[in-house]
Amino acid sequence: MDGTLAVLFIVAGLSDMALNDCPTQCLQQSTAPSQFTIQAADVIFQENTISQEIYVGYDSGQSYGPFATTFGASSTTDGDLWIGVGAKWTSKDMIASPFFVELSLMPGIFAQGDGPDIGGALQFRSALGAGYKFDNGATLAVLFDHRSNADTQDLNPGLETLGIRYAFALD
């Protein structure tokens, strides 16, 4: 997997911003739903499932145009750790439905345990998900993400996860 998910995040987010935010102010700070997330996923390396991952996240309740601030951390059964902060885009302004699409891009720090060497501590995590938002603000989604160092190191094999994420509103 290359930077396709990162490009999708940028294109979708900037398109949404141009259509919905720029008539007032493109990157105006506003409130967004604050939520806590938990995800269980399979870790995929070179097309093989190699371990499982638990991911926890926090969406801060702040957004800049269509981009919500998000924090995340994960641990695998191989002892690999990742922590990052970035932006999340959700299709809430593009479609009026409880179903949504979500894209995110999060630079972070990776600490290798017994998992594969993916080329250094700096790892960018980009994700694509689809889900359903319940009346109480909770969401359930399937997410695919790709993690790599964006060729900042000589070694960059990348790593993927495929998981189920549940989020509940904190507001």
GROMACS elastic network, one bead per residue, 0.5 to 0.9 nm:
[ bonds ]
;  ai    aj funct       b0    kb
    1     4     6  0.73224   500
    1     5     6  0.87239   500
    1   146     6  0.69601   500
    1   147     6  0.89571   500
    1   157     6  0.88551   500
    1   158     6  0.71719   500
    1   159     6  0.83291   500
    1   160     6  0.82132   500
    2     5     6  0.78802   500
    2     6     6  0.87894   500
    2   146     6  0.81811   500
    2   148     6  0.84208   500
    2   150     6  0.83151   500
    2   158     6  0.82212   500
    3     6     6  0.52616   500
    3     7     6  0.62784   500
    3     8     6  0.87238   500
    3   126     6  0.81434   500
    3   146     6  0.83183   500
    3   148     6  0.86973   500
    3   150     6  0.75109   500
    4     7     6  0.51293   500
    4     8     6  0.61804   500
    4     9     6  0.86512   500
    4   126     6  0.87944   500
    5     9     6  0.61622   500
    5    10     6  0.87089   500
    5   103     6  0.76258   500
    5   104     6  0.82523   500
    5   105     6  0.82775   500
    5   126     6  0.56920   500
    5   127     6  0.62066   500
    5   128     6  0.66455   500
    5   145     6  0.78086   500
    5   146     6  0.75208   500
    6     9     6  0.50646   500
    6    10     6  0.63537   500
    6    11     6  0.87194   500
    6   103     6  0.82756   500
    6   104     6  0.76031   500
    6   105     6  0.62582   500
    6   125     6  0.84706   500
    6   126     6  0.55642   500
    6   127     6  0.77539   500
    7    10     6  0.51342   500
    7    11     6  0.61016   500
    7    12     6  0.84809   500
    8    11     6  0.51593   500
    8    12     6  0.58817   500
    8    13     6  0.81707   500
    8   103     6  0.74932   500
    8   128     6  0.85265   500
    9    12     6  0.54149   500
    9    13     6  0.58396   500
    9    14     6  0.83280   500
    9    88     6  0.81770   500
    9    89     6  0.71066   500
    9   102     6  0.85559   500
    9   103     6  0.52806   500
    9   104     6  0.61092   500
    9   105     6  0.69602   500
    9   126     6  0.79255   500
    9   127     6  0.82547   500
    9   128     6  0.82081   500
   10    13     6  0.52374   500
   10    14     6  0.58942   500
   10    15     6  0.83150   500
   10   103     6  0.88842   500
   10   105     6  0.87579   500
   11    14     6  0.53530   500
   11    15     6  0.59530   500
   11    16     6  0.84863   500
   12    15     6  0.51661   500
   12    16     6  0.60732   500
   12    17     6  0.85001   500
   12    89     6  0.77731   500
   12    91     6  0.85367   500
   12   103     6  0.81796   500
   13    16     6  0.51629   500
   13    17     6  0.60765   500
   13    18     6  0.86364   500
   13    65     6  0.88540   500
   13    66     6  0.63488   500
   13    67     6  0.69653   500
   13    88     6  0.86842   500
   13    89     6  0.59746   500
   13    90     6  0.83023   500
   13    91     6  0.88865   500
   13   103     6  0.83970   500
   14    18     6  0.60848   500
   14    19     6  0.85931   500
   14    66     6  0.81258   500
   15    18     6  0.51465   500
   15    19     6  0.62308   500
   15    20     6  0.85107   500
   16    19     6  0.51879   500
   16    20     6  0.58006   500
   16    21     6  0.73627   500
   16    65     6  0.87112   500
   16    66     6  0.66924   500
   16    89     6  0.89066   500
   16    91     6  0.81602   500
   16    93     6  0.74129   500
   16    94     6  0.69785   500
   17    20     6  0.53696   500
   17    22     6  0.60086   500
   17    26     6  0.60696   500
   17    27     6  0.77552   500
   17    65     6  0.60939   500
   17    66     6  0.58131   500
   17    67     6  0.86178   500
   18    21     6  0.60356   500
   18    22     6  0.51487   500
   18    23     6  0.76657   500
   18    26     6  0.70986   500
   19    22     6  0.67069   500
   19    23     6  0.75776   500
   19    94     6  0.88905   500
   20    23     6  0.67770   500
   20    24     6  0.84155   500
   20    26     6  0.83428   500
   20    65     6  0.84394   500
   20    66     6  0.82606   500
   20    93     6  0.72564   500
   20    94     6  0.84433   500
   21    24     6  0.58940   500
   21    25     6  0.58328   500
   21    27     6  0.71961   500
   21    28     6  0.78893   500
   21    65     6  0.57806   500
   21    66     6  0.72759   500
   22    27     6  0.77052   500
   22    28     6  0.89432   500
   22    65     6  0.81832   500
   23    26     6  0.73694   500
   24    28     6  0.82664   500
   25    28     6  0.53261   500
   25    65     6  0.76631   500
   26    64     6  0.79726   500
   26    65     6  0.55989   500
   26    66     6  0.85532   500
   27    30     6  0.89508   500
   27    63     6  0.83331   500
   27    66     6  0.76267   500
   27    67     6  0.82666   500
   28    63     6  0.79903   500
   28    64     6  0.53181   500
   28    65     6  0.53863   500
   29    62     6  0.69399   500
   29    63     6  0.56263   500
   29    65     6  0.65367   500
   30    61     6  0.84202   500
   30    62     6  0.59154   500
   30    63     6  0.53539   500
   30    64     6  0.63578   500
   30    65     6  0.74338   500
   31    34     6  0.84881   500
   31    60     6  0.89436   500
   31    61     6  0.54547   500
   31    63     6  0.58968   500
   31    64     6  0.86416   500
   31    68     6  0.87080   500
   32    59     6  0.83564   500
   32    60     6  0.77780   500
   32    62     6  0.52154   500
   32    63     6  0.57885   500
   32    68     6  0.67641   500
   32    69     6  0.88771   500
   33    59     6  0.74156   500
   33    60     6  0.77760   500
   33    61     6  0.50595   500
   33    62     6  0.78330   500
   33    68     6  0.87836   500
   33   137     6  0.84331   500
   33   169     6  0.67988   500
   33   170     6  0.77548   500
   33   171     6  0.70491   500
   34    58     6  0.74401   500
   34    59     6  0.52367   500
   34    60     6  0.52418   500
   34    62     6  0.77850   500
   34   168     6  0.86069   500
   34   169     6  0.59270   500
   34   170     6  0.54438   500
   34   171     6  0.61816   500
   35    57     6  0.81828   500
   35    58     6  0.57896   500
   35    59     6  0.51686   500
   35    60     6  0.71282   500
   35    61     6  0.74952   500
   35   137     6  0.88539   500
   35   138     6  0.83071   500
   35   167     6  0.62960   500
   35   168     6  0.54571   500
   35   170     6  0.50357   500
   35   171     6  0.76261   500
   36    56     6  0.74467   500
   36    57     6  0.57211   500
   36    59     6  0.64951   500
   36    60     6  0.88536   500
   36   166     6  0.84932   500
   36   167     6  0.55051   500
   36   168     6  0.56564   500
   36   169     6  0.66677   500
   36   170     6  0.68991   500
   37    55     6  0.78958   500
   37    56     6  0.54722   500
   37    58     6  0.61727   500
   37    59     6  0.81108   500
   37    72     6  0.87653   500
   37   139     6  0.89457   500
   37   165     6  0.67428   500
   37   166     6  0.56780   500
   37   168     6  0.65836   500
   37   169     6  0.89582   500
   38    54     6  0.72596   500
   38    55     6  0.56394   500
   38    57     6  0.64138   500
   38   164     6  0.84793   500
   38   165     6  0.56940   500
   38   166     6  0.55675   500
   38   167     6  0.64108   500
   39    53     6  0.79509   500
   39    54     6  0.57232   500
   39    56     6  0.63951   500
   39    57     6  0.84921   500
   39   143     6  0.88922   500
   39   163     6  0.63500   500
   39   164     6  0.55060   500
   39   166     6  0.63353   500
   39   167     6  0.85719   500
   40    52     6  0.73735   500
   40    53     6  0.58710   500
   40    55     6  0.65274   500
   40   162     6  0.84272   500
   40   163     6  0.54236   500
   40   164     6  0.56686   500
   40   165     6  0.66854   500
   41    51     6  0.87029   500
   41    52     6  0.56509   500
   41    53     6  0.51051   500
   41    54     6  0.65222   500
   41    55     6  0.79634   500
   41   143     6  0.86862   500
   41   144     6  0.89658   500
   41   161     6  0.59207   500
   41   162     6  0.52325   500
   41   164     6  0.64102   500
   41   165     6  0.84932   500
   42    49     6  0.63096   500
   42    50     6  0.75940   500
   42    51     6  0.60586   500
   42    53     6  0.61396   500
   42   160     6  0.83443   500
   42   161     6  0.54558   500
   42   162     6  0.54492   500
   42   163     6  0.62750   500
   43    48     6  0.82284   500
   43    49     6  0.55686   500
   43    50     6  0.57943   500
   43    51     6  0.51653   500
   43    52     6  0.53548   500
   43    53     6  0.63956   500
   43    76     6  0.78039   500
   43   159     6  0.73036   500
   43   160     6  0.59299   500
   43   162     6  0.68817   500
   43   163     6  0.87578   500
   44    47     6  0.58679   500
   44    48     6  0.52623   500
   44    50     6  0.58902   500
   44    51     6  0.74902   500
   44    52     6  0.88145   500
   44   159     6  0.60604   500
   44   161     6  0.56619   500
   44   162     6  0.77162   500
   45    48     6  0.53729   500
   45    49     6  0.64073   500
   45    50     6  0.65395   500
   45   116     6  0.78966   500
   45   157     6  0.82348   500
   45   158     6  0.72927   500
   45   159     6  0.51472   500
   45   160     6  0.64347   500
   45   161     6  0.86601   500
   46    49     6  0.84540   500
   46   157     6  0.77630   500
   46   158     6  0.80377   500
   46   159     6  0.74207   500
   46   160     6  0.86436   500
   47   160     6  0.87002   500
   49    52     6  0.81625   500
   49   161     6  0.88118   500
   50    78     6  0.84499   500
   50   115     6  0.81025   500
   51    76     6  0.65777   500
   51    77     6  0.57374   500
   51    78     6  0.64237   500
   51   115     6  0.82993   500
   52    75     6  0.84933   500
   52    76     6  0.54794   500
   52    77     6  0.55376   500
   52    78     6  0.79553   500
   52   161     6  0.85302   500
   53    74     6  0.66149   500
   53    75     6  0.55722   500
   53    77     6  0.63765   500
   53    78     6  0.87452   500
   53    80     6  0.88831   500
   53   161     6  0.79436   500
   53   163     6  0.85697   500
   54    73     6  0.84697   500
   54    74     6  0.55387   500
   54    75     6  0.55891   500
   54    76     6  0.64234   500
   54    77     6  0.85697   500
   55    72     6  0.69797   500
   55    73     6  0.56908   500
   55    75     6  0.66777   500
   55    76     6  0.87330   500
   55   165     6  0.85807   500
   56    71     6  0.85014   500
   56    72     6  0.57317   500
   56    73     6  0.55368   500
   56    74     6  0.63326   500
   57    70     6  0.71217   500
   57    71     6  0.54683   500
   57    73     6  0.64094   500
   57    74     6  0.86641   500
   57   167     6  0.86547   500
   58    61     6  0.89248   500
   58    69     6  0.86520   500
   58    70     6  0.57788   500
   58    71     6  0.51963   500
   58    72     6  0.64458   500
   59    62     6  0.78268   500
   59    68     6  0.70934   500
   59    69     6  0.59659   500
   59    71     6  0.63621   500
   59    72     6  0.87436   500
   59    88     6  0.85216   500
   60    63     6  0.83317   500
   60    68     6  0.76420   500
   60    69     6  0.58452   500
   60    70     6  0.61151   500
   60    71     6  0.77345   500
   61    68     6  0.73270   500
   61    69     6  0.73253   500
   61    70     6  0.87168   500
   61   171     6  0.88435   500
   62    67     6  0.85893   500
   62    68     6  0.58523   500
   62    69     6  0.59120   500
   62    70     6  0.88232   500
   63    66     6  0.65500   500
   63    67     6  0.53056   500
   63    69     6  0.58771   500
   63    87     6  0.85442   500
   63    88     6  0.89547   500
   64    67     6  0.52208   500
   64    68     6  0.63908   500
   64    69     6  0.79854   500
   65    68     6  0.79709   500
   66    88     6  0.82266   500
   66    89     6  0.60834   500
   66    90     6  0.76521   500
   66    91     6  0.89946   500
   66    93     6  0.83236   500
   67    87     6  0.55763   500
   67    88     6  0.54858   500
   67    89     6  0.51998   500
   67    90     6  0.81317   500
   67   104     6  0.88737   500
   68    86     6  0.83335   500
   68    87     6  0.53703   500
   68    88     6  0.50809   500
   68    89     6  0.64358   500
   68    90     6  0.85151   500
   69    85     6  0.75441   500
   69    86     6  0.59822   500
   69    88     6  0.64579   500
   70    84     6  0.85601   500
   70    85     6  0.57820   500
   70    86     6  0.54444   500
   70    87     6  0.55243   500
   70    88     6  0.63832   500
   70   104     6  0.85918   500
   70   106     6  0.80689   500
   71    83     6  0.78339   500
   71    84     6  0.59041   500
   71    86     6  0.64826   500
   71    87     6  0.83536   500
   71   106     6  0.80325   500
   72    82     6  0.81130   500
   72    83     6  0.57257   500
   72    84     6  0.54118   500
   72    85     6  0.62943   500
   72    86     6  0.85889   500
   72   106     6  0.83012   500
   72   108     6  0.87926   500
   73    81     6  0.74604   500
   73    82     6  0.54970   500
   73    84     6  0.64040   500
   73    85     6  0.88719   500
   73   108     6  0.89142   500
   74    80     6  0.80835   500
   74    81     6  0.56777   500
   74    82     6  0.52182   500
   74    83     6  0.65057   500
   75    78     6  0.81393   500
   75    79     6  0.63378   500
   75    80     6  0.56430   500
   75    82     6  0.66453   500
   76    79     6  0.52390   500
   76    80     6  0.52634   500
   76    81     6  0.67228   500
   76   113     6  0.85958   500
   76   115     6  0.83649   500
   77    80     6  0.74595   500
   77   114     6  0.88011   500
   77   115     6  0.87207   500
   78   112     6  0.86530   500
   78   113     6  0.59744   500
   78   115     6  0.52556   500
   79   111     6  0.85711   500
   79   112     6  0.71388   500
   79   114     6  0.59501   500
   79   115     6  0.70733   500
   80   110     6  0.73942   500
   80   111     6  0.57829   500
   80   114     6  0.67891   500
   80   115     6  0.62026   500
   80   116     6  0.89038   500
   81   109     6  0.82074   500
   81   110     6  0.57259   500
   81   111     6  0.50647   500
   81   112     6  0.65591   500
   81   113     6  0.73431   500
   82   108     6  0.66586   500
   82   109     6  0.56009   500
   82   111     6  0.63018   500
   82   112     6  0.86312   500
   82   121     6  0.88846   500
   82   123     6  0.82796   500
   83   107     6  0.84823   500
   83   108     6  0.53220   500
   83   109     6  0.54704   500
   83   110     6  0.67682   500
   83   111     6  0.89651   500
   84   106     6  0.58491   500
   84   107     6  0.55631   500
   84   109     6  0.62961   500
   84   110     6  0.87720   500
   84   123     6  0.87431   500
   84   124     6  0.83863   500
   84   125     6  0.82527   500
   85   105     6  0.84517   500
   85   106     6  0.52707   500
   85   107     6  0.61946   500
   85   108     6  0.64800   500
   86   104     6  0.73988   500
   86   105     6  0.57456   500
   86   107     6  0.63387   500
   86   108     6  0.84732   500
   87   103     6  0.85949   500
   87   104     6  0.56671   500
   87   105     6  0.56781   500
   87   106     6  0.63936   500
   88   102     6  0.70900   500
   88   103     6  0.58085   500
   88   105     6  0.66344   500
   88   106     6  0.84088   500
   89    92     6  0.87460   500
   89   101     6  0.83623   500
   89   102     6  0.56905   500
   89   103     6  0.52337   500
   89   104     6  0.60689   500
   89   105     6  0.89409   500
   90    93     6  0.77372   500
   90    94     6  0.85155   500
   90   100     6  0.67426   500
   90   101     6  0.57757   500
   90   103     6  0.65041   500
   90   104     6  0.86212   500
   91    94     6  0.50606   500
   91    95     6  0.62352   500
   91    96     6  0.88042   500
   91    99     6  0.87681   500
   91   100     6  0.55371   500
   91   101     6  0.53270   500
   91   102     6  0.64212   500
   91   103     6  0.87671   500
   92    95     6  0.58496   500
   92    96     6  0.67474   500
   92    97     6  0.77635   500
   92    98     6  0.84942   500
   92    99     6  0.86156   500
   92   100     6  0.64877   500
   92   101     6  0.81036   500
   93    96     6  0.71833   500
   95    98     6  0.87891   500
   95    99     6  0.83185   500
   95   100     6  0.76093   500
   96    99     6  0.83307   500
   96   100     6  0.89166   500
   97   100     6  0.71555   500
   97   132     6  0.87343   500
   97   133     6  0.85815   500
   98   131     6  0.83118   500
   98   132     6  0.54806   500
   98   134     6  0.69408   500
   98   135     6  0.84209   500
   99   130     6  0.74168   500
   99   131     6  0.56589   500
   99   133     6  0.62736   500
  100   129     6  0.83355   500
  100   130     6  0.57391   500
  100   131     6  0.54341   500
  100   132     6  0.61667   500
  100   133     6  0.74730   500
  100   141     6  0.87473   500
  101   128     6  0.74398   500
  101   129     6  0.57244   500
  101   131     6  0.65306   500
  101   132     6  0.89071   500
  101   141     6  0.88418   500
  102   127     6  0.77764   500
  102   128     6  0.57546   500
  102   130     6  0.61565   500
  102   131     6  0.80443   500
  102   141     6  0.88954   500
  102   143     6  0.84868   500
  103   126     6  0.73223   500
  103   127     6  0.54161   500
  103   129     6  0.64491   500
  103   130     6  0.89948   500
  104   125     6  0.78536   500
  104   126     6  0.54341   500
  104   127     6  0.51831   500
  104   128     6  0.69151   500
  104   129     6  0.89428   500
  104   145     6  0.89143   500
  105   124     6  0.70625   500
  105   125     6  0.57825   500
  105   127     6  0.66920   500
  106   123     6  0.84999   500
  106   124     6  0.56657   500
  106   125     6  0.50912   500
  106   126     6  0.63350   500
  106   127     6  0.88091   500
  107   122     6  0.72005   500
  107   123     6  0.59750   500
  107   125     6  0.61426   500
  107   126     6  0.85767   500
  107   149     6  0.89127   500
  108   121     6  0.79937   500
  108   122     6  0.59084   500
  108   123     6  0.54047   500
  108   124     6  0.59901   500
  108   125     6  0.73815   500
  109   120     6  0.87529   500
  109   121     6  0.52105   500
  109   122     6  0.50330   500
  109   123     6  0.60087   500
  109   124     6  0.84444   500
  110   120     6  0.72892   500
  110   122     6  0.62307   500
  110   123     6  0.62000   500
  111   120     6  0.82739   500
  111   121     6  0.61932   500
  112   115     6  0.63655   500
  112   116     6  0.74957   500
  112   117     6  0.69239   500
  112   118     6  0.83096   500
  112   120     6  0.85137   500
  112   121     6  0.80882   500
  113   116     6  0.81858   500
  114   117     6  0.88027   500
  115   118     6  0.87559   500
  116   159     6  0.88564   500
  117   120     6  0.75922   500
  117   155     6  0.82482   500
  117   156     6  0.86874   500
  117   157     6  0.82322   500
  118   121     6  0.86677   500
  118   123     6  0.85695   500
  118   147     6  0.87683   500
  118   148     6  0.70556   500
  118   149     6  0.78529   500
  118   155     6  0.66609   500
  118   156     6  0.56584   500
  118   157     6  0.56651   500
  118   158     6  0.59221   500
  118   159     6  0.72746   500
  119   122     6  0.83038   500
  119   123     6  0.84137   500
  119   148     6  0.78989   500
  119   149     6  0.67983   500
  119   151     6  0.87919   500
  119   152     6  0.86410   500
  119   153     6  0.60670   500
  119   154     6  0.71585   500
  119   156     6  0.52071   500
  119   157     6  0.73810   500
  119   158     6  0.83010   500
  120   123     6  0.73468   500
  120   149     6  0.72297   500
  120   152     6  0.87867   500
  120   153     6  0.69414   500
  120   155     6  0.79952   500
  120   156     6  0.84564   500
  121   149     6  0.81445   500
  122   148     6  0.81938   500
  122   149     6  0.58456   500
  122   152     6  0.83243   500
  123   147     6  0.60937   500
  123   148     6  0.50937   500
  123   150     6  0.75542   500
  123   158     6  0.89832   500
  124   146     6  0.80218   500
  124   147     6  0.54172   500
  124   148     6  0.54419   500
  124   149     6  0.57644   500
  124   150     6  0.69677   500
  125   145     6  0.66376   500
  125   146     6  0.56832   500
  125   148     6  0.68054   500
  125   149     6  0.87758   500
  126   144     6  0.85693   500
  126   145     6  0.54685   500
  126   146     6  0.54488   500
  126   147     6  0.64996   500
  126   148     6  0.88434   500
  127   143     6  0.66443   500
  127   144     6  0.56289   500
  127   146     6  0.63702   500
  127   147     6  0.87324   500
  128   142     6  0.84920   500
  128   143     6  0.56329   500
  128   144     6  0.54428   500
  128   145     6  0.62367   500
  128   146     6  0.89922   500
  129   141     6  0.62884   500
  129   142     6  0.54205   500
  129   144     6  0.62100   500
  129   145     6  0.83674   500
  130   140     6  0.84945   500
  130   141     6  0.53636   500
  130   142     6  0.56415   500
  130   143     6  0.66663   500
  131   139     6  0.67949   500
  131   140     6  0.54343   500
  131   142     6  0.62624   500
  131   143     6  0.85378   500
  131   165     6  0.88370   500
  132   138     6  0.85176   500
  132   139     6  0.55779   500
  132   140     6  0.55197   500
  132   141     6  0.64130   500
  133   136     6  0.81527   500
  133   137     6  0.61739   500
  133   138     6  0.58652   500
  133   140     6  0.67341   500
  133   141     6  0.87143   500
  134   137     6  0.54573   500
  134   138     6  0.53766   500
  134   139     6  0.59852   500
  134   140     6  0.82119   500
  135   138     6  0.73848   500
  136   139     6  0.88608   500
  136   168     6  0.83183   500
  136   169     6  0.77228   500
  137   167     6  0.84616   500
  137   168     6  0.64923   500
  137   169     6  0.55004   500
  137   170     6  0.89639   500
  137   171     6  0.89979   500
  138   166     6  0.73125   500
  138   167     6  0.54015   500
  138   169     6  0.57190   500
  139   165     6  0.79331   500
  139   166     6  0.57126   500
  139   167     6  0.51113   500
  139   168     6  0.64982   500
  139   169     6  0.85252   500
  140   164     6  0.73308   500
  140   165     6  0.57515   500
  140   167     6  0.65702   500
  141   163     6  0.83668   500
  141   164     6  0.58094   500
  141   165     6  0.51570   500
  141   166     6  0.65605   500
  141   167     6  0.85630   500
  142   162     6  0.74650   500
  142   163     6  0.57664   500
  142   165     6  0.62033   500
  143   161     6  0.79254   500
  143   162     6  0.58170   500
  143   163     6  0.53585   500
  143   164     6  0.62850   500
  143   165     6  0.70573   500
  144   160     6  0.71327   500
  144   161     6  0.56948   500
  144   163     6  0.65482   500
  145   159     6  0.83439   500
  145   160     6  0.54512   500
  145   161     6  0.53531   500
  145   162     6  0.66984   500
  145   163     6  0.86801   500
  146   158     6  0.68838   500
  146   159     6  0.57858   500
  146   161     6  0.67178   500
  147   150     6  0.86544   500
  147   158     6  0.55333   500
  147   159     6  0.51697   500
  147   160     6  0.60968   500
  147   161     6  0.84657   500
  148   151     6  0.76846   500
  148   156     6  0.62297   500
  148   157     6  0.71465   500
  148   159     6  0.65764   500
  148   160     6  0.88788   500
  149   152     6  0.56688   500
  149   153     6  0.67694   500
  149   155     6  0.85667   500
  149   156     6  0.61746   500
  149   157     6  0.88316   500
  149   158     6  0.75533   500
  150   153     6  0.79227   500
  150   156     6  0.73290   500
  150   158     6  0.88580   500
  151   154     6  0.67210   500
  151   155     6  0.74980   500
  151   156     6  0.59668   500
  152   155     6  0.85463   500
  152   156     6  0.81113   500
  153   156     6  0.65318   500
